[in-house]
Amino acid sequence: MTAPSIGSAHMLPDGTIELMLRAEGPGGMRGDAKFSYPPSDPQYQMVLKHVGGLEPGATKPVPPWPEK
């Protein structure tokens, strides 16, 4: 079974990855967050690999990160 998406990833023309993520909890709690990862960010390659690669202009769903 495929895990539900936790948001979307979009790549800007300069290669920056923007993540729009949502977390939901008990009682209808909900939180939204936006993260930007320019190509110079130390976590850029990890994020790019996690979303399965992106090209400028593309948008993909973001799978949950594994529990630690």
N, CA, C and O atoms as a MOPAC input file, in Angstrom:
PM7 MOZYME 1SCF
protein

 N      0.83600 1    -1.18000 1     0.00000 1
 C      0.00000 1     0.00000 1     0.00000 1
 C      0.87800 1     1.24000 1     0.00000 1
 O      1.84200 1     1.30600 1     0.76300 1
 N      0.57200 1     2.22000 1    -0.83300 1
 C      1.33300 1     3.44300 1    -0.92100 1
 C      0.87400 1     4.42100 1     0.15800 1
 O     -0.32300 1     4.62400 1     0.35800 1
 N      1.84300 1     5.02200 1     0.84800 1
 C      1.51700 1     6.00300 1     1.88500 1
 C      0.97900 1     7.26900 1     1.23200 1
 O      1.37900 1     7.61400 1     0.12000 1
 N      0.07900 1     7.95900 1     1.91600 1
 C     -0.46900 1     9.19100 1     1.35800 1
 C      0.60100 1    10.27700 1     1.26700 1
 O      1.59200 1    10.25200 1     1.99600 1
 N      0.38600 1    11.21100 1     0.37800 1
 C      1.29100 1    12.34300 1     0.23000 1
 C      1.16400 1    13.27200 1     1.43700 1
 O      0.08300 1    13.41000 1     2.01000 1
 N      2.26800 1    13.90500 1     1.81600 1
 C      2.23800 1    14.89600 1     2.89200 1
 C      2.33200 1    16.31600 1     2.33400 1
 O      2.46800 1    17.27900 1     3.08900 1
 N      2.25900 1    16.43900 1     1.01100 1
 C      2.32100 1    17.76200 1     0.39100 1
 C      2.84300 1    17.66000 1    -1.02700 1
 O      2.75400 1    16.61500 1    -1.67100 1
 N      3.39300 1    18.77800 1    -1.50200 1
 C      3.89800 1    18.81000 1    -2.87600 1
 C      5.27900 1    19.44600 1    -2.92100 1
 O      5.64600 1    20.26000 1    -2.07400 1
 N      6.03100 1    19.04200 1    -3.94300 1
 C      7.35400 1    19.59900 1    -4.21700 1
 C      7.31100 1    20.21000 1    -5.60500 1
 O      6.80300 1    19.60100 1    -6.54600 1
 N      7.84200 1    21.40500 1    -5.72800 1
 C      7.87700 1    22.10300 1    -7.01600 1
 C      9.28600 1    22.64600 1    -7.21900 1
 O      9.88500 1    23.19100 1    -6.29200 1
 N      9.81800 1    22.49600 1    -8.44200 1
 C     11.14300 1    23.02600 1    -8.74200 1
 C     11.01000 1    24.30700 1    -9.54500 1
 O     10.35300 1    24.34300 1   -10.58500 1
 N     11.65100 1    25.36500 1    -9.04200 1
 C     11.67200 1    26.65700 1    -9.71200 1
 C     12.68700 1    26.64300 1   -10.85900 1
 O     13.52000 1    25.74000 1   -10.93100 1
 N     12.62500 1    27.63300 1   -11.75600 1
 C     13.56600 1    27.67400 1   -12.88000 1
 C     15.04200 1    27.67100 1   -12.46900 1
 O     15.88600 1    27.17100 1   -13.21300 1
 N     15.36100 1    28.22700 1   -11.28500 1
 C     16.76300 1    28.24900 1   -10.84100 1
 C     17.18300 1    26.96400 1   -10.13500 1
 O     18.31100 1    26.87100 1    -9.65200 1
 N     16.28800 1    25.96600 1   -10.06500 1
 C     16.59300 1    24.68300 1    -9.43900 1
 C     16.17400 1    24.59900 1    -7.98700 1
 O     16.25400 1    23.52400 1    -7.39100 1
 N     15.72700 1    25.70500 1    -7.39500 1
 C     15.26700 1    25.67400 1    -6.01400 1
 C     14.05400 1    24.76200 1    -5.89000 1
 O     13.14100 1    24.81400 1    -6.71500 1
 N     14.05000 1    23.93300 1    -4.86100 1
 C     12.91200 1    23.05500 1    -4.57400 1
 C     12.07800 1    23.70300 1    -3.48300 1
 O     12.59200 1    24.04200 1    -2.41700 1
 N     10.79600 1    23.87300 1    -3.74700 1
 C      9.86600 1    24.38100 1    -2.74400 1
 C      8.96100 1    23.23500 1    -2.30300 1
 O      8.33200 1    22.57500 1    -3.13000 1
 N      8.90200 1    23.00500 1    -0.99700 1
 C      8.02200 1    21.99500 1    -0.43000 1
 C      6.88000 1    22.69500 1     0.28200 1
 O      7.10800 1    23.58300 1     1.10400 1
 N      5.66000 1    22.30400 1    -0.02700 1
 C      4.46500 1    22.74000 1     0.69400 1
 C      3.95900 1    21.49300 1     1.40700 1
 O      3.45700 1    20.56900 1     0.76700 1
 N      4.09200 1    21.46600 1     2.74100 1
 C      3.78800 1    20.26100 1     3.50300 1
 C      2.64800 1    20.50700 1     4.48100 1
 O      2.42700 1    21.63200 1     4.93100 1
 N      1.92900 1    19.43600 1     4.80200 1
 C      0.82700 1    19.49700 1     5.75600 1
 C      0.96700 1    18.34200 1     6.74200 1
 O      1.26200 1    17.20900 1     6.36200 1
 N      0.74800 1    18.65800 1     8.01500 1
 C      0.69200 1    17.64700 1     9.07300 1
 C     -0.69300 1    17.71300 1     9.68900 1
 O     -1.24800 1    18.79400 1     9.88300 1
 N     -1.24200 1    16.55600 1     9.99300 1
 C     -2.56300 1    16.48600 1    10.61600 1
 C     -2.46000 1    15.65000 1    11.87200 1
 O     -1.68500 1    14.69600 1    11.94200 1
 N     -3.26400 1    16.02500 1    12.87800 1
 C     -3.22700 1    15.32200 1    14.15100 1
 C     -4.61400 1    15.11000 1    14.69900 1
 O     -5.60700 1    15.39800 1    14.03200 1
 N     -4.68400 1    14.60400 1    15.91600 1
 C     -5.97600 1    14.30300 1    16.53600 1
 C     -6.82700 1    15.56400 1    16.72000 1
 O     -6.31300 1    16.67300 1    16.86900 1
 N     -8.13100 1    15.35400 1    16.70300 1
 C     -9.05000 1    16.45600 1    16.93200 1
 C     -9.10500 1    17.47400 1    15.80700 1
 O     -9.54300 1    18.60500 1    16.01600 1
 N     -8.66900 1    17.09000 1    14.63000 1
 C     -8.70700 1    18.00800 1    13.49500 1
 C     -7.54400 1    18.98700 1    13.43600 1
 O     -7.56400 1    19.91600 1    12.62900 1
 N     -6.53100 1    18.79400 1    14.27600 1
 C     -5.35700 1    19.68000 1    14.21400 1
 C     -4.71600 1    19.57500 1    12.84200 1
 O     -4.66700 1    18.50500 1    12.23600 1
 N     -4.22500 1    20.72000 1    12.36700 1
 C     -3.60000 1    20.75600 1    11.05000 1
 C     -2.54400 1    21.85100 1    11.05300 1
 O     -2.73800 1    22.91600 1    11.63900 1
 N     -1.43800 1    21.58100 1    10.40000 1
 C     -0.38400 1    22.58200 1    10.26700 1
 C      0.20300 1    22.53000 1     8.87600 1
 O      0.42800 1    21.45100 1     8.32700 1
 N      0.45400 1    23.70200 1     8.30400 1
 C      1.04600 1    23.80800 1     6.97700 1
 C      2.40100 1    24.50200 1     7.09100 1
 O      2.59500 1    25.36600 1     7.94600 1
 N      3.33600 1    24.11600 1     6.22100 1
 C      4.66000 1    24.71800 1     6.22600 1
 C      5.20700 1    24.75600 1     4.80500 1
 O      4.92000 1    23.88200 1     3.98700 1
 N      5.99700 1    25.78100 1     4.53200 1
 C      6.67800 1    25.90500 1     3.23800 1
 C      8.17500 1    25.93300 1     3.51400 1
 O      8.65700 1    26.68800 1     4.35800 1
 N      8.89900 1    25.09000 1     2.78000 1
 C     10.34900 1    25.02200 1     2.88700 1
 C     10.94300 1    25.25900 1     1.50300 1
 O     10.40400 1    24.77800 1     0.50600 1
 N     12.04200 1    25.99000 1     1.43500 1
 C     12.74700 1    26.22100 1     0.17000 1
 C     14.17300 1    25.70500 1     0.30100 1
 O     14.86200 1    25.98000 1     1.28300 1
 N     14.60100 1    24.95100 1    -0.70700 1
 C     15.94100 1    24.38900 1    -0.73800 1
 C     16.63000 1    24.80400 1    -2.03300 1
 O     16.39900 1    24.18200 1    -3.07100 1
 N     17.47700 1    25.84500 1    -2.00100 1
 C     18.23900 1    26.19500 1    -3.20300 1
 C     19.30300 1    25.12300 1    -3.45300 1
 O     19.64900 1    24.37100 1    -2.54200 1
 N     19.81800 1    25.04800 1    -4.67300 1
 C     20.82500 1    24.02500 1    -4.97000 1
 C     22.04600 1    24.06600 1    -4.04200 1
 O     22.73600 1    23.05600 1    -3.90000 1
 N     22.32100 1    25.19300 1    -3.42000 1
 C     23.47400 1    25.29800 1    -2.51700 1
 C     23.19000 1    24.76700 1    -1.11200 1
 O     24.11200 1    24.66900 1    -0.30100 1
 N     21.93800 1    24.42200 1    -0.80500 1
 C     21.57200 1    23.94200 1     0.53300 1
 C     22.17700 1    22.55900 1     0.77400 1
 O     22.12700 1    21.70600 1    -0.11100 1
 N     22.74900 1    22.32500 1     1.96300 1
 C     23.34200 1    21.01200 1     2.26100 1
 C     22.34400 1    19.85100 1     2.17200 1
 O     22.75600 1    18.71300 1     1.94500 1
 N     21.04500 1    20.11200 1     2.34600 1
 C     20.04300 1    19.03700 1     2.29800 1
 C     19.39200 1    18.89500 1     0.91600 1
 O     18.49200 1    18.07500 1     0.73500 1
 N     19.84100 1    19.68300 1    -0.04600 1
 C     19.21800 1    19.70100 1    -1.37400 1
 C     19.16900 1    18.31400 1    -2.00700 1
 O     18.10400 1    17.87700 1    -2.44300 1
 N     20.28500 1    17.62500 1    -2.06400 1
 C     20.33000 1    16.32000 1    -2.72600 1
 C     19.45500 1    15.29500 1    -2.02000 1
 O     18.83600 1    14.45600 1    -2.67500 1
 N     19.39500 1    15.35000 1    -0.68500 1
 C     18.54300 1    14.43400 1     0.07500 1
 C     17.07400 1    14.67100 1    -0.26600 1
 O     16.32000 1    13.71800 1    -0.46500 1
 N     16.66500 1    15.94500 1    -0.33400 1
 C     15.27300 1    16.27500 1    -0.66400 1
 C     14.96600 1    15.84400 1    -2.09400 1
 O     13.92400 1    15.24200 1    -2.35200 1
 N     15.85800 1    16.14600 1    -3.01200 1
 C     15.66500 1    15.77000 1    -4.42000 1
 C     15.51800 1    14.25300 1    -4.56200 1
 O     14.65500 1    13.78400 1    -5.30500 1
 N     16.33300 1    13.50100 1    -3.87400 1
 C     16.24100 1    12.03500 1    -3.92400 1
 C     14.93300 1    11.55400 1    -3.30200 1
 O     14.29400 1    10.64500 1    -3.83200 1
 N     14.53300 1    12.15400 1    -2.19000 1
 C     13.31500 1    11.73500 1    -1.49700 1
 C     12.07500 1    11.87800 1    -2.37600 1
 O     11.19400 1    11.01800 1    -2.35000 1
 N     12.00200 1    12.96400 1    -3.15500 1
 C     10.82400 1    13.17100 1    -4.01000 1
 C     10.94300 1    12.44100 1    -5.34200 1
 O     10.02500 1    12.48800 1    -6.16100 1
 N     12.06600 1    11.76800 1    -5.56200 1
 C     12.22100 1    10.97500 1    -6.78300 1
 C     12.68200 1    11.77700 1    -7.98000 1
 O     12.41700 1    11.40400 1    -9.12300 1
 N     13.37400 1    12.88400 1    -7.72200 1
 C     13.88600 1    13.72800 1    -8.79900 1
 C     12.83300 1    14.71800 1    -9.27700 1
 O     11.63200 1    14.46100 1    -9.20100 1
 N     13.30700 1    15.84200 1    -9.76400 1
 C     12.43900 1    16.89700 1   -10.30400 1
 C     13.18000 1    17.62600 1   -11.40200 1
 O     14.41000 1    17.66200 1   -11.41400 1
 N     12.44400 1    18.20000 1   -12.31000 1
 C     12.97800 1    19.08100 1   -13.34100 1
 C     12.36200 1    20.45700 1   -13.13000 1
 O     11.27500 1    20.55100 1   -12.56100 1
 N     13.02400 1    21.53300 1   -13.57100 1
 C     12.42500 1    22.85800 1   -13.44000 1
 C     11.00800 1    22.89700 1   -14.01400 1
 O     10.75400 1    22.42800 1   -15.12300 1
 N     10.10000 1    23.46800 1   -13.23200 1
 C      8.69700 1    23.57500 1   -13.63300 1
 C      7.83500 1    22.40100 1   -13.21000 1
 O      6.60800 1    22.48300 1   -13.27800 1
 N      8.45500 1    21.30000 1   -12.77000 1
 C      7.70000 1    20.10300 1   -12.39600 1
 C      7.21400 1    20.18900 1   -10.94900 1
 O      7.83300 1    20.84000 1   -10.10800 1
 N      6.08700 1    19.51500 1   -10.67800 1
 C      5.52600 1    19.39800 1    -9.33600 1
 C      5.20400 1    17.93100 1    -9.09300 1
 O      4.67100 1    17.24900 1    -9.96900 1
 N      5.53200 1    17.45000 1    -7.89600 1
 C      5.27700 1    16.05700 1    -7.52800 1
 C      4.74200 1    15.99300 1    -6.10600 1
 O      4.98500 1    16.89700 1    -5.30600 1
 N      4.00300 1    14.91100 1    -5.78400 1
 C      3.62100 1    14.69800 1    -4.38900 1
 C      4.85000 1    14.30800 1    -3.56400 1
 O      5.79900 1    13.72000 1    -4.08300 1
 N      4.81800 1    14.63900 1    -2.29100 1
 C      5.90900 1    14.29500 1    -1.37300 1
 C      5.45100 1    13.14200 1    -0.49000 1
 O      4.46300 1    13.27100 1     0.23400 1
 N      6.16300 1    12.00900 1    -0.54200 1
 C      5.79800 1    10.90500 1     0.36000 1
 C      6.31000 1    11.21900 1     1.76600 1
 O      7.22900 1    12.02300 1     1.92500 1
 N      5.72200 1    10.59200 1     2.78400 1
 C      6.21800 1    10.79800 1     4.14800 1
 C      7.66500 1    10.34200 1     4.27500 1
 O      8.08300 1     9.40000 1     3.60300 1
 N      8.42700 1    11.00800 1     5.13300 1
 C      9.76900 1    10.55300 1     5.44200 1
 C      9.65600 1     9.35900 1     6.36100 1
 O      8.69900 1     9.27200 1     7.12900 1
 N     10.61300 1     8.42300 1     6.31000 1
 C     10.55400 1     7.26500 1     7.19100 1
 C     10.66300 1     7.68200 1     8.66400 1
 O     11.35100 1     8.64400 1     9.00600 1
 N      9.96900 1     6.93500 1     9.51700 1
 C     10.07500 1     7.16800 1    10.95400 1
 C     11.46600 1     6.79100 1    11.41100 1
 O     12.05600 1     5.83200 1    10.91400 1
 N     11.98700 1     7.54700 1    12.35800 1
 C     13.33600 1     7.22900 1    12.87800 1
 C     13.22500 1     6.53700 1    14.19400 1
 O     14.24000 1     6.18800 1    14.79500 1

